[in-house]
């Protein structure tokens, strides 16, 4: 599943996205702020049946992969970005230290492992776009997790027929993991839903 942030939603922010190489403590700034940031996430849910219906519980979400897209503005800036990316990637492979990716305009920060840098241009290219993929090691900013949880809840509601939290649809009983109170059994016997087993003399 994926979540999306628009980094230009905060129009007053002038700071651009950065990579901090934790091996050398060198910060690499993007030529311009990124155009888009998408990430994939995994859901950890638990489903169980109750007397009143089926319950889906969202236990946790984990952000896995970032997809960063933007424009360098010139061939020289794009080549410099690629060279910096390769330097950081070589450092992280050699020293086994992650990179801190920050988007100050949205207060987003992740510790990541750089995966790929895709570029391409021809004679008609004017903006020099790029696409960077990174695997998330740790989410530093809480608002990234908050928006991911919201996206996960919407996904469950829209794709599971609204079965998040308590659902009043009766799905029957299973022989495992059921919990009854004595008064429930008394009521069921009284209303002949179940029969009392009387031992024969």
Residue, then its C-alpha position, 0 to 999 in steps of 0.5 A: x500500500x502507498x501514502x503520498x505527501x505533497x511537499x509544496x502544501x506549505x507554500x511559505x517554506x523555502x528549505x529544500x530536501x536534504x540527504x545527511x551522510x552519517x558516515x561523513x556528516x556531510x549534508x547534500x541539498x537538493x537543487x529544488x524542493x522535491x515534487x513528490x514523495x510516495x511511500x509503501x507500508x505494511x499493515x499488521x492487523x488482527x481479525x477475530x469473531x465475537x458474538x456481536x460480529x467480526x472485529x478488525x484491529x489495526x495493530x501497527x503500520x511500517x513504512x518500507x520504501x520511499x519514492x522521491x521525484x523531482x527536477x534538477x533544473x539543469x544537466x549539470x545539477x542532475x549529474x552532480x546529484x547523481x555523483x553525490x548519490x553514488x558517493x553516499x551509497x558507497x559510504x553506506x555500503x562500506x560503513x554500514x551507516x544509513x542516510x538521513x533524508x529530510x523534507x523540512x517544508x513538511x517536517x519529514x525525516x527518515x533514516x534510509x538505505x539508498x537503492x536507486x537513482x533514475x535519470x534520463x534526458x534527450x534534446x527536448x528535456x528542460x527540467x531534468x527529472x529524477x526518481x530516487x528509491x530508498x528503503x526505510x530503516x527508521x521513521x524519525x518524524x511522527x507525522x509520517x506515521x500519523x498520515x500512514x495510519x490514517x491511510x491504512x484505516x481508510x484502506x481497511x474501511x474502503x476495502x473490507x466493507x467497513x469492517x474495522x472496529x466493531x461490526x454488527x453483522x453476525x458471522x456465526x460461532x466458531x469452536x475456537x477463541x470464543x468467550x461467554x458469560x454465564x448469563x449468556x448461557x442461561x439466556x440461550x438455554x431459557x430461549x431454547x437456543x441450546x439444550x441442557x444436556x441432562x444425564x440419564x439415571 
